[in-house]
Amino acid sequence: MEGRAGSGEGAGGAQDGRRNQKLRTRRALVDAAAELLREGHAVTIADVAEAARVSPATAYRYFSSPQELIRETRTLLRSPDVTADLPADPAGRVDAVVSRVADMQLANEPAWRAMLGASLERCFRQTDGQEEHFPTRSRNRLGLSRTALDPLTATLPPAVLRRLTMALTLVYGVEALVSTRDVCELDPEEAKDVMRWAAGALLDAALREETATETEG
């Protein structure tokens, strides 16, 4: 009986060991991909496997494509919390959120561009019916905009606040990074300043519009 119990415990321990090894291997692959992105290199399964010191065949067992691997690196490339310690006034909150997101993404520009490319690739694959349809972009930025504008919930009518929230979401983030850096050919500091100005202008316009409506009423 004692021998059987010991055998069972040994099997459980072996399973735990294999599970932990798989987690370590997966994390090593994600870490390697994140480092390649930070350095501005293209991400391939072969290069990531070499950096993680595993075989390409092993890497393919965890990630079927570079796009899938790139998507998994998102959590390693984000700052802990861009909404921490926001000021109380809406203008300060909006400026803080836009500035922090810009700083985070401009500091790791190649990585964020690669993640945008991976999202677009997924969109094409869904269009071709190669993948089941689900949102290709996260809604984190929309949540950030709502958090920044939260003090206005009791001030602006719901329709005005909704439009402001959607408009604000357009002027920062990775798409705004690409527009300011590639289309406008701005340096990182000016790109950030333009995003901040646009966000502040949208807020001012919404508040002026509501004040004018109240005066007319």
PyMOL commands that set and color helices and strands:
alter all, ss='L'
color gray80, all
select helices_A, chain A and resi 2-38+45-52+56-62+66-72+74-77+90-107+109-127+140-148+150-154+158-170+174-183+188-216
alter helices_A, ss='H'
color red, helices_A
deselect
rebuild
show_as cartoon
